[in-house]
């Protein structure tokens, strides 16, 4: 595992398993793996408040888990290249969480 991958694993683990809101972020990552979406689409899909989704999108984007294209209401979010390349790490983290 390269240094970059190891750091990414720690950040991803912290965002999903180590903080409040990790389950919401995990659901968002899984939804974005299926198809890029905007904040409104994610809120409707997950049955959550739009502002909550926007908050978590900001956290995920700041930590380079997702990336965006467009502006304003038309901003579309999708998984970053690093996240796509390391999606199996995300799945490992989920397995560990759901075992508990």
Secondary structure, DSSP 8 states (H G I E B T S, - for coil): --HHHHHHHHHHHHHHHSSTTHHHHHHHHHHHHH--B-HHHHHHHHT--HHHHHHHHHHHHHTTSEEEESSGGG-EEEE-HHHHHTHHHHHHHHHHHHH-
